[in-house]
Amino acid sequence: MADTIHFNLSNDQMSDVNVNVWDDRTSKQVLDTVPLNQGESVAVEVVADSWGKGAAHWTFASSDGSINSNKRQDGISDGDECTLG
């Protein structure tokens, strides 16, 4: 079984959002429309590559649709703190 990377994804936006996250190593969605309040974070788990690094991308949107963005992050280490923006 492959090793996993655990990181926290924090909402650094100006409003509460819903977050979707995909593991870029497996192409599987690991979070599906998870509500994330402003200033809070959620734990995310992705598969590690042979160097022990993870890769993921995420999208988020506010309930009124005013925020809609995505971000890709490579080289995620176990215990990293990532932000939406």
N, C-alpha and C positions, 0 to 999 in steps of 0.2 A: 504494500500500500504506500502511496506517495506521502511524503511529509507535507504538512500544512503550515501556512503562515497565518497568524492572527494579528489583525490590526484594528484600530479604531478609526471610524470615519465621523468627523465632527461637522455639524451644521454651522458654518461661519457666515451664513447669509442673513439678510435683514428680516426674514420671516420664517415661519414653520414650513416645512416641505415634505413631500413624499419622495423616497429614494429607491432607485433600482440599481443593483450592482451585478456585474458579470465577471466571472473568473476568466481572464484572457488565456489561460493555459488550457482550460477545458471547454471554454465557450458556454459554460452553464451559468444560469442566473442564480446568484446566491442570496440576493435580497430582492423581494418583489413588492413594490409599492409600500415600503415601510415608512410610517409617519416619523418624522424627526423634528422635534421642536428646536427653535433657535437656541444656539449655545449648547445643545446636547450632542451626544455621540452614540454611535451604535457599533457593536463588535461585528467584524467581518472575518470570514475564514476563506482562504483561497489555497490552491495547490502550489507548492514550492517547486522551482526548477532544480537542476542538479547543483546549482550554487547556493541554494537555500533562499532564493528570492521569489516573490510573488508578483503577479501583474493583474490589474483589474481596470475596468472602466465603469463609470456610473453616470446616471442621469438623475435629475431632480426637478421637481416642479411644485410651485405653491398651489394651494387649493383653487385660487382664482386664475391660475395659468400665467401669472405675471412673471414668474421665473421659470426658465426652461433651459437647462445647460447640460453639458456633459464634459467629462474629464477622463483622460487615460493616465494611469500611473504604472510605470515599470520599476523594477528594483525595490519592491516593498520588502522590508525586513520584518521579522517577527517582532511584535510590540510597537510598530510604528504608529504615529498619530498622523492621519491624513485629513484634509479638509475638502469640502465640496468644491470650493472655488479655486 
